[in-house]
Amino acid sequence: MANNDPKIQVEFFHDVMSCWCFHASQRLRALVATQPDIEVTHRSWPLATDPTLMTKIFPSKDAARAEICGQHWKDAHDVENDPRIDYRLMMTRTFDYPYSMPSQRGCKAAEKQGGQAAHWDFFDRAQKAHLTECIDTADPEVLARCAGDVGLDVARWRKDFEDTTARDAEIFRDMETAKGYGILRAPTLIANGKHQCHGEYWSTFGHRITTERLEVFFNDIRFGRKVGRA
């Protein structure tokens, strides 16, 4: 990238609940570490804004857990050969399957304290809690431990997290932005407000974004800049 070239501004729409975002976040981090022309802004795209949503979509809470873990998590585990995703362990848990808003508020509280870097660190830690440790990420105490684990001031994080009116307003603004882009699945990347990367359609509301897809996406943008098309 020439010194006078603007950065590629990327909006990363994601949800802690999404097993496909687990892979995309890891891959995007690796790419950004070697590509200084990419700048990431994190956007909330909650799959379930309401704790009752699971029983609206599925016959019961147990049926919801069975399909989400036994199908979607298993797909992400198997196709990626990813032992981090412990679908078998989550299927043994007895707490209600988490919904998105508590962990999304946690991400926004982290962002308020430490900007985009803190949002990303908290997001990754909460995903590990959800998909690997299989603990209840709707529990504020679980999320507070995640905040501490990534070096945040937990007392300050709690205060910001508990301001649900402000955090929900931030989340719903992101959702309106996603609606404007026509986003229907996560993870999705939007570069420079127009170029969309969503990878392969894989499961309900889920995209699989591979390392190769990311590289092609950003190389296309760079080439488009050179020829005046991006």
C-alpha positions as CSV (number, residue, x, y, z in Angstrom):
1,M,0.0,0.0,0.0
2,A,1.4,3.4,-1.0
3,N,1.6,5.9,1.9
4,N,-1.1,8.1,0.5
5,D,-3.5,5.2,-0.2
6,P,-6.5,5.2,2.2
7,K,-7.1,2.2,4.4
8,I,-9.6,-0.4,3.4
9,Q,-12.4,0.2,6.0
10,V,-14.0,-3.1,6.9
11,E,-17.2,-3.5,8.9
12,F,-17.3,-6.9,10.5
13,F,-20.9,-8.0,11.3
14,H,-21.0,-10.8,13.9
15,D,-22.6,-12.5,16.8
16,V,-21.0,-14.3,19.7
17,M,-23.6,-17.1,19.2
18,S,-22.3,-17.8,15.7
19,C,-20.0,-20.8,15.2
20,W,-19.1,-19.5,11.8
21,C,-18.0,-16.1,13.2
22,F,-15.6,-18.1,15.4
23,H,-13.6,-19.1,12.3
24,A,-14.0,-15.8,10.5
25,S,-12.7,-13.8,13.4
26,Q,-9.6,-15.9,13.7
27,R,-8.9,-15.6,10.0
28,L,-9.6,-11.9,9.8
29,R,-7.2,-11.3,12.7
30,A,-4.5,-13.3,11.0
31,L,-4.9,-11.3,7.8
32,V,-5.0,-7.9,9.5
33,A,-1.8,-8.7,11.3
34,T,0.0,-8.9,8.0
35,Q,-2.0,-6.3,6.0
36,P,-1.7,-2.8,7.5
37,D,-4.1,-1.3,4.9
38,I,-7.1,-3.0,6.5
39,E,-8.9,-1.3,9.4
40,V,-11.8,-3.2,11.1
41,T,-14.9,-1.8,12.8
42,H,-17.0,-4.3,14.7
43,R,-20.8,-4.4,14.2
44,S,-23.4,-6.3,16.2
45,W,-25.7,-8.6,14.3
46,P,-27.5,-10.6,17.0
47,L,-29.1,-13.8,15.8
48,A,-31.6,-13.8,18.7
49,T,-32.6,-10.5,20.3
50,D,-35.3,-12.1,22.4
51,P,-34.8,-15.0,24.8
52,T,-38.1,-16.5,23.7
53,L,-37.0,-16.7,20.0
54,M,-35.8,-20.2,20.3
55,T,-39.3,-21.5,21.2
56,K,-40.8,-19.4,18.3
57,I,-38.6,-21.1,15.8
58,F,-38.3,-24.6,17.3
59,P,-40.8,-26.9,19.0
60,S,-39.0,-26.6,22.4
61,K,-35.8,-25.4,24.0
62,D,-34.4,-28.9,23.9
63,A,-35.2,-29.1,20.2
64,A,-33.4,-25.8,19.7
65,R,-30.3,-27.0,21.4
66,A,-30.3,-30.3,19.6
67,E,-30.5,-28.6,16.1
68,I,-28.2,-25.7,16.8
69,C,-25.5,-27.9,18.4
70,G,-26.1,-31.2,16.7
71,Q,-26.3,-29.7,13.2
72,H,-24.8,-26.2,13.0
73,W,-22.1,-26.5,15.5
74,K,-21.2,-30.0,14.3
75,D,-21.0,-28.8,10.7
76,A,-18.6,-26.0,11.8
77,H,-16.6,-28.5,13.8
78,D,-16.4,-31.1,11.1
79,V,-15.9,-29.1,8.0
80,E,-13.2,-27.1,9.7
81,N,-11.7,-29.9,11.7
82,D,-12.0,-27.5,14.6
83,P,-11.7,-29.1,18.0
84,R,-12.4,-25.7,19.7
85,I,-16.1,-26.1,18.9
86,D,-17.4,-28.6,21.5
87,Y,-20.9,-29.4,20.3
88,R,-21.1,-32.6,22.4
89,L,-20.4,-30.7,25.6
90,M,-23.0,-28.0,24.9
91,M,-25.6,-30.6,24.3
92,T,-25.1,-31.9,27.9
93,R,-25.7,-28.5,29.5
94,T,-28.9,-27.9,31.3
95,F,-29.1,-24.1,31.3
96,D,-31.3,-22.5,28.6
97,Y,-29.4,-22.0,25.4
98,P,-28.2,-18.4,25.5
99,Y,-29.6,-15.6,23.4
100,S,-27.5,-12.9,21.8
101,M,-28.2,-9.6,23.6
102,P,-26.2,-10.1,26.8
103,S,-23.0,-11.0,25.0
104,Q,-23.6,-8.2,22.4
105,R,-24.0,-5.7,25.2
106,G,-20.8,-7.0,26.7
107,C,-19.0,-6.4,23.4
108,K,-20.4,-2.8,23.3
109,A,-19.4,-2.2,26.9
110,A,-15.9,-3.4,26.1
111,E,-15.8,-1.1,23.1
112,K,-16.9,1.9,25.2
113,Q,-13.9,1.3,27.4
114,G,-11.2,0.3,25.0
115,G,-12.4,1.0,21.4
116,Q,-12.5,-1.5,18.6
117,A,-9.5,-3.5,19.9
118,A,-11.3,-4.2,23.2
119,H,-14.5,-5.1,21.3
120,W,-12.6,-7.7,19.3
121,D,-10.8,-9.1,22.3
122,F,-14.0,-9.4,24.3
123,F,-15.9,-10.9,21.3
124,D,-13.2,-13.6,20.8
125,R,-13.1,-14.4,24.6
126,A,-16.9,-14.6,24.8
127,Q,-17.0,-16.9,21.7
128,K,-14.5,-19.2,23.5
129,A,-16.8,-19.2,26.5
130,H,-19.8,-20.1,24.4
131,L,-18.3,-22.6,21.8
132,T,-15.4,-24.2,23.7
133,E,-16.1,-23.9,27.4
134,C,-19.9,-24.2,26.7
135,I,-20.8,-21.9,29.7
136,D,-23.8,-19.6,29.8
137,T,-22.9,-16.4,28.0
138,A,-26.3,-14.9,28.9
139,D,-25.0,-14.9,32.5
140,P,-23.6,-11.4,33.4
141,E,-21.0,-13.1,35.8
142,V,-19.7,-15.2,32.9
143,L,-19.4,-12.1,30.8
144,A,-17.7,-10.2,33.6
145,R,-15.1,-12.9,33.8
146,C,-14.5,-12.6,30.1
147,A,-14.0,-8.8,30.5
148,G,-11.4,-9.5,33.2
149,D,-9.7,-12.1,31.1
150,V,-9.0,-9.6,28.3
151,G,-7.7,-6.9,30.7
152,L,-10.7,-4.6,31.0
153,D,-11.5,-2.7,34.2
154,V,-14.3,-5.0,35.3
155,A,-16.1,-2.5,37.5
156,R,-16.2,0.0,34.7
157,W,-17.3,-2.7,32.3
158,R,-20.1,-3.7,34.6
159,K,-21.4,-0.1,34.8
160,D,-21.4,0.2,31.0
161,F,-22.9,-3.3,30.5
162,E,-25.7,-2.5,32.9
163,D,-26.6,0.6,30.9
164,T,-28.8,-1.5,28.7
165,T,-30.6,1.4,27.2
166,A,-27.4,2.9,25.7
167,R,-26.0,-0.5,24.8
168,D,-29.2,-1.7,23.0
169,A,-29.4,1.6,21.1
170,E,-25.8,0.9,19.8
171,I,-26.7,-2.6,18.9
172,F,-29.9,-1.7,17.1
173,R,-28.0,1.1,15.1
174,D,-25.7,-1.7,13.9
175,M,-28.7,-3.8,12.9
176,E,-30.2,-0.9,11.0
177,T,-26.8,-0.5,9.2
178,A,-26.9,-4.2,8.4
179,K,-30.4,-3.8,7.1
180,G,-29.3,-1.0,4.8
181,Y,-26.7,-3.3,3.3
182,G,-29.1,-6.1,2.9
183,I,-27.3,-8.5,5.3
184,L,-29.2,-11.7,6.0
185,R,-26.4,-13.9,7.5
186,A,-23.4,-13.6,9.7
187,P,-20.5,-13.3,9.5
188,T,-20.5,-10.6,6.7
189,L,-17.8,-8.1,5.9
190,I,-18.5,-4.8,4.2
191,A,-15.5,-3.0,2.8
192,N,-15.6,0.8,2.2
193,G,-19.3,0.9,2.6
194,K,-20.1,-1.1,-0.5
195,H,-18.1,-4.3,-1.2
196,Q,-19.7,-7.4,0.5
197,C,-17.9,-10.6,1.5
198,H,-20.0,-13.3,2.9
199,G,-18.3,-16.5,1.8
200,E,-20.3,-19.7,1.2
201,Y,-23.9,-20.2,2.4
202,W,-23.6,-23.0,4.9
203,S,-26.3,-23.1,7.6
204,T,-29.3,-21.1,8.7
205,F,-28.1,-17.5,9.1
206,G,-24.5,-18.7,8.7
207,H,-21.7,-18.0,6.2
208,R,-18.5,-19.9,6.0
209,I,-15.7,-17.4,5.2
210,T,-12.4,-19.2,4.4
211,T,-8.9,-17.7,4.4
212,E,-8.9,-18.1,0.6
213,R,-12.1,-16.1,0.3
214,L,-10.8,-13.3,2.5
215,E,-7.6,-13.1,0.4
216,V,-9.5,-13.0,-2.9
217,F,-11.9,-10.3,-1.5
218,F,-9.2,-7.9,-0.4
219,N,-7.0,-8.5,-3.5
220,D,-10.1,-7.7,-5.7
221,I,-10.5,-4.4,-3.8
222,R,-6.8,-3.5,-4.2
223,F,-6.9,-4.4,-7.9
224,G,-10.1,-2.4,-8.3
225,R,-8.4,0.7,-6.8
226,K,-5.6,0.4,-9.2
227,V,-7.9,0.4,-12.2
228,G,-10.4,2.9,-10.8
229,R,-13.2,0.5,-10.1
230,A,-13.2,0.3,-6.3
